[in-house]
């Protein structure tokens, strides 16, 4: 049996997962886990938030050695990470500084400047991109004039940068490219309209920086000899972690929506073609590319970032909280007493999240959550309400009914959030697999190596055979959720 290895990097940690197909099932083992700690550094103009990509690379190399010793020989390796961020390399392929974190403030005002170069409606028609303050195109605009950009000869998104260090392959995998605001989702190629617009800006011509595009399932070459994995190949997977996670959603013929629930919650419907209408743009829906020629039609919802920042804030204040115990306490807090717009830009940067949630409650004239359990209940109620809103919008925009909601990723382990999501949407929620990202990564490698045949349906058949999701049914009527939605809309008409 061939051993496949997934390098799966999230916003707070990285993992190296070994997997093998055995009788139609995927068996996985975690070979290594290491922290992902962003770092603030002082610079001449401002303090910047960076990714410690060299520390991540050290964790990847160590994890590959452990996987090879314990589960080898290794047949292939695939890399997935978060989206939009990138590294710049010079002509000698030396990294020009640690990549800037998407939560850094350098893109403030960049969206308005880009709108002066390319009308937002034309940008959406060309790319189907969701308006976010940190997309790659806006980061490039913000980097105009910097020493690093002037010296750069190649731009690689984070998974492709790690992939280059693995094998020397210089490519940009399309699922992650589709988050940049620079890709045409119809042709699955770089958008000339967007690149022309950047060329008219202080950023200048970037075509030469961009690597050729690669579809997931492409074998990119053998790993560098110094990595000590002879014969192992580098395979392009759904390098945006959500693309790999969605590949492992155990969809069947039942019309479904999915939620990839982690630091971010990506709420979507799988489509064969993008939706580029004015109504879709008004709803701020994204057309991101998926494995096997699919489109992930989705909306970003803030996700468990709010919970993570609350836990960090309480711990730093000397009041550490156990999440499981906190969820058990939150069950007894009256539901929907206070709800907030989890997509409020105030919640994007790191900081004192409980204080920000209380401030949002004050601004909207709602009761302020008093303690950790009340804050958590407010966050989880608000997330479920955000999922409800997103699913209703996406279903309406596509004309596709939704009969079931699949939740994958870390949020699938949160019993209270899954229960609230079922009640908020009025639909059954199938929760799992929690390790969908690594599973999708591994099974895309299996397709590429010919160990699995039949595209996404074959992948999902293996997922169904290998995992045991839990099912939640609505346990409260729709009226309280509709009242909470109406109340929030009255308070925040922009919703």
URJOUR-V962549 format. One record per residue. N is the residue number from 1. SS is DSSP state (H for helix, E for strand, C for the rest). PHI is phi in whole degrees, 0 to 359 (* if undefined). D_CENTER is the distance of its C-alpha to the mean C-alpha in Angstrom with 1 decimal. Layout:
BEGIN
[[N;SS;PHI;D_CENTER] [N;SS;PHI;D_CENTER]]
END
This chain:
BEGIN
[[1;C;*;30.9] [2;C;277;28.3] [3;E;266;25.8] [4;E;253;22.3] [5;E;232;20.0] [6;E;256;16.2] [7;E;263;14.9] [8;E;234;11.6] [9;E;250;10.5] [10;C;251;8.4] [11;C;291;9.1] [12;C;241;12.5] [13;E;202;13.6] [14;E;240;13.9] [15;E;221;15.5] [16;E;241;17.7] [17;E;241;18.4] [18;E;263;21.5] [19;E;216;22.1] [20;E;221;25.1] [21;E;275;26.0] [22;E;216;29.1] [23;C;62;30.9] [24;C;83;28.0] [25;E;241;25.8] [26;E;258;23.2] [27;E;250;24.2] [28;E;238;21.8] [29;E;219;22.6] [30;E;280;20.7] [31;E;273;22.5] [32;E;199;21.1] [33;E;219;18.8] [34;E;212;18.7] [35;E;285;17.5] [36;C;240;15.2] [37;C;248;17.2] [38;C;301;16.7] [39;E;231;20.2] [40;E;267;22.1] [41;E;230;24.9] [42;E;282;27.7] [43;C;232;28.3] [44;C;300;31.2] [45;C;266;29.7] [46;C;191;27.2] [47;E;283;25.3] [48;E;241;21.9] [49;E;257;18.7] [50;E;241;17.8] [51;C;273;15.8] [52;C;274;18.4] [53;H;291;17.5] [54;H;289;21.1] [55;H;296;20.7] [56;H;296;17.6] [57;H;297;19.7] [58;H;298;22.5] [59;H;296;20.5] [60;H;296;19.5] [61;H;298;23.1] [62;H;297;24.5] [63;H;295;22.2] [64;H;296;23.3] [65;H;296;26.9] [66;H;296;26.6] [67;H;299;25.1] [68;H;294;27.9] [69;H;294;30.6] [70;H;274;29.6] [71;H;226;28.4] [72;C;291;29.4] [73;C;288;30.4] [74;E;270;26.9] [75;E;272;26.6] [76;E;199;23.2] [77;E;224;20.0] [78;E;229;16.5] [79;E;238;13.6] [80;E;229;9.9] [81;E;212;7.8] [82;C;290;5.2] [83;C;258;6.2] [84;C;70;9.6] [85;C;277;11.6] [86;E;208;14.7] [87;E;247;17.9] [88;E;252;21.3] [89;E;242;24.1] [90;C;272;27.8] [91;C;295;30.3] [92;C;271;30.8] [93;C;64;27.1] [94;C;268;27.1] [95;E;292;24.0] [96;C;266;24.9] [97;C;97;23.4] [98;C;293;20.3] [99;C;301;17.2] [100;E;281;16.8] [101;C;284;13.9] [102;C;296;12.0] [103;C;275;13.6] [104;C;291;16.9] [105;H;273;19.4] [106;H;291;20.6] [107;H;272;19.2] [108;C;303;21.3] [109;C;85;23.4] [110;H;292;21.7] [111;H;298;20.7] [112;H;294;24.4] [113;H;294;25.6] [114;H;293;23.5] [115;H;298;24.8] [116;C;285;28.3] [117;C;265;27.5] [118;C;215;26.0] [119;C;306;26.4] [120;H;305;23.1] [121;H;294;24.4] [122;H;292;25.0] [123;H;297;21.6] [124;H;294;20.0] [125;H;298;22.6] [126;H;276;21.8] [127;H;232;18.0] [128;C;61;16.9] [129;C;273;14.3] [130;C;292;13.2] [131;C;287;15.0] [132;C;225;13.0] [133;C;283;15.1] [134;C;230;13.1] [135;C;299;12.5] [136;H;301;14.1] [137;H;298;17.2] [138;H;286;17.8] [139;H;296;17.3] [140;H;295;19.9] [141;H;298;22.2] [142;H;291;22.0] [143;C;274;22.9] [144;C;305;26.0] [145;C;86;29.1] [146;C;286;27.5] [147;H;300;29.3] [148;H;298;26.2] [149;H;292;25.4] [150;H;295;29.2] [151;H;273;29.4] [152;C;287;26.3] [153;C;241;27.0] [154;E;208;23.5] [155;E;247;19.9] [156;E;231;17.3] [157;E;298;13.5] [158;H;306;12.7] [159;H;294;12.5] [160;H;284;15.5] [161;H;295;17.3] [162;H;297;17.2] [163;H;296;18.2] [164;H;298;21.0] [165;H;292;22.3] [166;H;288;22.3] [167;H;228;24.3] [168;C;87;25.1] [169;C;286;23.2] [170;C;254;22.2] [171;E;221;19.8] [172;E;239;16.6] [173;E;285;14.7] [174;H;289;14.2] [175;H;294;10.8] [176;H;283;9.5] [177;H;303;12.7] [178;C;286;12.0] [179;C;265;9.6] [180;C;279;12.6] [181;C;79;14.9] [182;C;232;17.4] [183;E;247;17.1] [184;E;275;19.3] [185;C;285;17.7] [186;C;278;21.2] [187;C;276;22.5] [188;C;59;19.2] [189;E;229;20.8] [190;E;301;20.6] [191;C;276;22.0] [192;H;297;25.5] [193;H;297;25.6] [194;H;290;22.7] [195;H;294;24.1] [196;H;296;27.5] [197;H;297;26.4] [198;H;298;25.1] [199;H;296;28.4] [200;C;277;30.3] [201;C;260;28.6] [202;C;294;29.3] [203;C;297;26.4] [204;C;84;28.5] [205;C;290;28.1] [206;C;243;24.8] [207;H;304;25.3] [208;H;292;26.8] [209;H;281;23.9] [210;E;279;21.4] [211;C;276;21.5] [212;E;302;22.3] [213;E;273;19.6] [214;E;227;19.1] [215;C;277;18.0] [216;C;299;16.3] [217;C;97;19.3] [218;C;270;21.2] [219;E;278;23.3] [220;E;261;23.2] [221;E;134;26.1] [222;E;273;27.3] [223;C;292;26.1] [224;C;301;28.2] [225;H;302;31.3] [226;H;293;31.0] [227;H;282;28.0] [228;C;73;30.6] [229;C;237;29.0] [230;C;300;31.6] [231;C;83;30.8] [232;C;289;27.0] [233;E;250;25.0] [234;E;268;21.7] [235;E;245;19.8] [236;C;287;17.0] [237;C;249;14.4] [238;C;291;11.2] [239;C;286;10.1] [240;E;284;6.5] [241;H;303;5.5] [242;H;293;4.7] [243;H;298;8.0] [244;H;293;9.7] [245;H;296;9.0] [246;H;292;10.4] [247;H;301;13.2] [248;C;262;14.2] [249;C;289;14.5] [250;C;282;18.3] [251;C;293;19.2] [252;C;231;22.8] [253;C;279;25.0] [254;C;283;24.4] [255;C;302;22.6] [256;E;219;19.3] [257;E;249;16.1] [258;E;228;13.1] [259;E;232;10.7] [260;E;270;7.7] [261;E;252;8.7] [262;C;212;7.8] [263;C;306;7.7] [264;C;256;6.1] [265;E;249;7.5] [266;E;258;6.8] [267;E;252;10.5] [268;E;203;12.0] [269;E;227;14.9] [270;E;276;15.4] [271;E;230;18.0] [272;C;276;20.2] [273;C;219;20.3] [274;C;286;18.6] [275;C;244;20.0] [276;C;242;21.2] [277;C;281;23.7] [278;H;298;24.6] [279;H;295;23.8] [280;H;294;20.2] [281;H;297;20.0] [282;H;299;21.7] [283;C;276;19.1] [284;C;56;16.3] [285;C;268;14.6] [286;E;259;12.4] [287;E;250;13.5] [288;E;257;10.9] [289;E;277;12.5] [290;C;236;12.4] [291;H;290;14.5] [292;H;65;18.3] [293;H;76;18.5] [294;C;272;16.5] [295;E;239;14.7] [296;E;264;11.7] [297;E;269;13.3] [298;E;209;11.1] [299;E;232;11.0] [300;E;282;8.7] [301;E;238;10.5] [302;C;307;10.7] [303;C;85;10.0] [304;C;285;11.7] [305;H;307;11.7] [306;H;298;15.0] [307;H;294;16.4] [308;H;300;15.5] [309;H;290;17.2] [310;H;298;20.1] [311;H;299;20.7] [312;H;296;20.8] [313;H;297;23.1] [314;H;296;25.4] [315;H;296;25.6] [316;H;293;26.6] [317;C;275;29.1] [318;C;83;30.7] [319;C;231;29.6] [320;C;297;27.0] [321;C;237;25.7] [322;C;273;24.9] [323;H;297;22.0] [324;H;298;23.8] [325;H;294;27.0] [326;H;293;25.5] [327;H;296;24.0] [328;H;298;27.5] [329;H;289;29.1] [330;H;293;26.7] [331;C;303;27.9] [332;C;269;31.3] [333;C;278;30.2] [334;C;305;31.1] [335;C;283;28.2] [336;C;61;27.2] [337;C;293;29.6] [338;C;223;27.2] [339;C;230;24.0] [340;C;232;21.9] [341;C;278;19.5] [342;C;294;16.3] [343;C;266;15.0] [344;C;302;18.0] [345;H;304;17.4] [346;H;298;19.5] [347;H;268;16.8] [348;C;283;14.3] [349;C;285;16.3] [350;C;298;17.3] [351;C;158;20.6] [352;C;283;22.8] [353;H;293;20.6] [354;H;303;23.5] [355;H;294;25.7] [356;H;293;23.3] [357;H;293;23.1] [358;H;297;26.9] [359;H;296;27.3] [360;H;296;25.3] [361;H;297;27.6] [362;H;298;30.6] [363;H;300;29.7] [364;C;259;29.5] [365;C;70;32.6] [366;C;254;31.1] [367;C;300;32.0] [368;C;281;30.3] [369;C;301;28.7] [370;C;270;31.2] [371;C;220;29.7] [372;H;306;26.6] [373;H;295;27.0] [374;H;291;27.4] [375;H;297;24.4] [376;H;297;22.2] [377;H;297;23.7] [378;H;300;23.1] [379;H;296;19.4] [380;H;291;19.0] [381;H;301;21.3] [382;H;291;19.5] [383;H;298;16.1] [384;H;300;18.0] [385;H;294;19.7] [386;H;296;16.6] [387;H;296;15.5] [388;H;303;19.1] [389;H;298;19.1] [390;H;295;16.0] [391;H;295;17.4] [392;H;300;20.8] [393;H;294;19.9] [394;H;295;18.0] [395;H;297;20.9] [396;H;294;23.4] [397;H;291;22.0] [398;H;263;22.0] [399;C;69;25.1] [400;C;253;23.5] [401;C;292;24.4] [402;C;243;22.1] [403;C;250;23.9] [404;E;206;21.4] [405;E;243;17.9] [406;E;262;15.9] [407;E;246;13.7] [408;E;235;11.9] [409;C;92;10.3] [410;H;301;12.1] [411;H;295;13.0] [412;H;294;15.1] [413;H;273;17.4] [414;C;270;18.1] [415;H;302;21.3] [416;H;294;21.9] [417;H;297;18.6] [418;H;295;19.0] [419;H;297;22.6] [420;H;295;21.9] [421;H;296;19.3] [422;H;299;22.1] [423;H;291;24.6] [424;H;295;22.7] [425;H;273;21.9] [426;C;71;25.3] [427;C;230;23.7] [428;E;296;23.5] [429;E;247;20.2] [430;E;257;19.7] [431;E;256;17.7] [432;C;127;16.5] [433;C;279;16.0] [434;C;291;14.2] [435;C;263;13.7] [436;H;299;12.2] [437;H;299;9.8] [438;H;296;13.0] [439;H;295;15.2] [440;H;297;13.6] [441;H;301;13.7] [442;H;296;17.3] [443;H;285;18.5] [444;H;292;17.5] [445;H;299;19.6] [446;H;299;22.3] [447;H;299;22.4] [448;H;297;22.8] [449;C;273;25.6] [450;C;78;27.4] [451;C;279;27.1] [452;C;218;25.7] [453;C;230;26.8] [454;C;122;25.8] [455;H;66;22.2] [456;H;301;19.6] [457;H;303;22.4] [458;H;291;23.5] [459;H;302;20.2] [460;H;289;19.9] [461;H;295;23.5] [462;H;295;22.9] [463;H;300;20.1] [464;H;296;22.6] [465;H;285;25.3] [466;H;257;23.4] [467;C;231;21.8] [468;C;226;23.3] [469;C;296;21.1] [470;E;265;22.6] [471;E;244;23.6] [472;E;242;24.0] [473;C;247;26.3] [474;C;305;26.8] [475;C;238;29.3] [476;C;212;30.1] [477;C;291;31.3] [478;C;285;29.3] [479;H;303;31.6] [480;H;299;30.3] [481;H;292;26.8] [482;H;295;28.2] [483;H;296;30.3] [484;H;296;27.5] [485;H;297;25.6] [486;H;297;28.8] [487;H;297;29.4] [488;H;292;26.2] [489;H;295;26.7] [490;H;296;30.3] [491;H;283;29.1] [492;C;229;26.2] [493;C;303;27.4] [494;C;295;24.5] [495;C;296;22.4]]
END
